[in-house]
Amino acid sequence: MSDQLWRYPDELCELLKAHGVLPRPDTHPRMVRDYLSGLYRFEIRRLRDQRRAGTIPKAEYIGHVIELRKKYISLSLTPDEWETAFRVQ
C-alpha cells in the first residue's frame, strides 16, 4: 500500500471483479496488474497442459487461447500505462 491514491474505472473494476480482484483506492496498479498477469499465466499454462493431454483438440486450441486473451484484455496496457491512467491527480 502507498500514500498515493488510484482511481480504477468502473469498467475495469467489473473485469477485475470477475477475476476476484477488488482493488482499493490505495492499491497500487502494478500490484493489481502483476496479480492479474499471474492468473493469466496460470490459465494459459493450464490450457497448454490440456492441449498436450488431448483434452482440447488441436483444431480448437487457438479458439480457447483467443477467448482467454479477451478475458484478460486489461493486460494489454503496460504497467506504466496502468500507473498513468489510474493516478488520482
C-alpha positions as CSV (number, residue, x, y, z in Angstrom):
1,M,0.0,0.0,0.0
2,S,1.1,3.5,-0.6
3,D,0.2,7.2,0.2
4,Q,-0.8,7.6,-3.5
5,L,-4.4,7.1,-4.4
6,W,-5.7,5.5,-7.5
7,R,-9.0,5.6,-9.3
8,Y,-9.9,2.4,-11.2
9,P,-12.6,2.9,-13.9
10,D,-15.9,1.1,-13.3
11,E,-15.4,-1.0,-16.5
12,L,-12.1,-2.2,-15.3
13,C,-13.4,-2.9,-11.8
14,E,-16.1,-5.1,-13.4
15,L,-13.4,-7.1,-15.3
16,L,-11.2,-7.4,-12.2
17,K,-14.2,-8.4,-10.1
18,A,-14.7,-11.4,-12.5
19,H,-11.2,-12.5,-11.5
20,G,-11.8,-12.0,-7.8
21,V,-9.7,-8.8,-7.7
22,L,-11.1,-5.9,-5.8
23,P,-8.5,-3.1,-5.6
24,R,-8.9,-0.3,-3.1
25,P,-8.0,3.3,-3.8
26,D,-4.7,2.8,-2.1
27,T,-3.8,-0.4,-4.0
28,H,-1.0,0.3,-6.4
29,P,-1.9,-0.5,-10.1
30,R,1.3,-2.6,-10.6
31,M,0.3,-4.9,-7.8
32,V,-3.2,-5.4,-9.4
33,R,-1.6,-5.9,-12.8
34,D,1.0,-8.3,-11.6
35,Y,-1.7,-10.4,-9.8
36,L,-3.8,-10.4,-12.9
37,S,-0.8,-11.4,-15.0
38,G,-0.1,-14.3,-12.7
39,L,-3.7,-15.5,-13.1
40,Y,-3.4,-15.3,-16.9
41,R,-0.1,-17.2,-16.9
42,F,-1.7,-19.9,-14.7
43,E,-4.7,-20.2,-17.1
44,I,-2.6,-20.2,-20.3
45,R,-0.4,-23.0,-18.9
46,R,-3.4,-25.0,-17.8
47,L,-4.8,-24.6,-21.4
48,R,-1.4,-25.8,-22.8
49,D,-1.4,-28.8,-20.5
50,Q,-5.0,-29.7,-21.5
51,R,-4.0,-29.4,-25.1
52,R,-1.0,-31.7,-24.5
53,A,-3.1,-34.2,-22.6
54,G,-5.6,-34.3,-25.5
55,T,-8.4,-32.8,-23.6
56,I,-8.6,-29.9,-26.0
57,P,-8.4,-30.9,-29.7
58,K,-5.6,-29.2,-31.6
59,A,-8.1,-27.5,-34.0
60,E,-9.9,-25.9,-31.1
61,Y,-6.9,-24.8,-29.1
62,I,-6.4,-21.4,-30.8
63,G,-10.0,-20.5,-30.1
64,H,-9.5,-21.2,-26.4
65,V,-6.4,-19.0,-26.4
66,I,-8.2,-16.1,-28.1
67,E,-11.1,-16.3,-25.6
68,L,-8.6,-16.3,-22.7
69,R,-6.8,-13.2,-24.1
70,K,-10.2,-11.4,-24.4
71,K,-10.9,-12.3,-20.8
72,Y,-7.6,-10.6,-19.8
73,I,-7.8,-7.7,-22.2
74,S,-6.8,-5.3,-19.5
75,L,-3.2,-6.7,-19.6
76,S,-2.8,-5.1,-23.0
77,L,-2.0,-1.9,-21.0
78,T,1.7,-1.7,-19.9
79,P,2.5,-1.3,-16.2
80,D,3.4,2.4,-16.8
81,E,0.1,2.9,-18.6
82,W,-1.7,1.4,-15.6
83,E,0.0,3.9,-13.3
84,T,-0.6,6.9,-15.5
85,A,-4.2,6.1,-16.3
86,F,-5.3,5.4,-12.7
87,R,-3.4,8.0,-10.7
88,V,-5.6,10.5,-8.8
89,Q,-4.3,14.0,-9.5
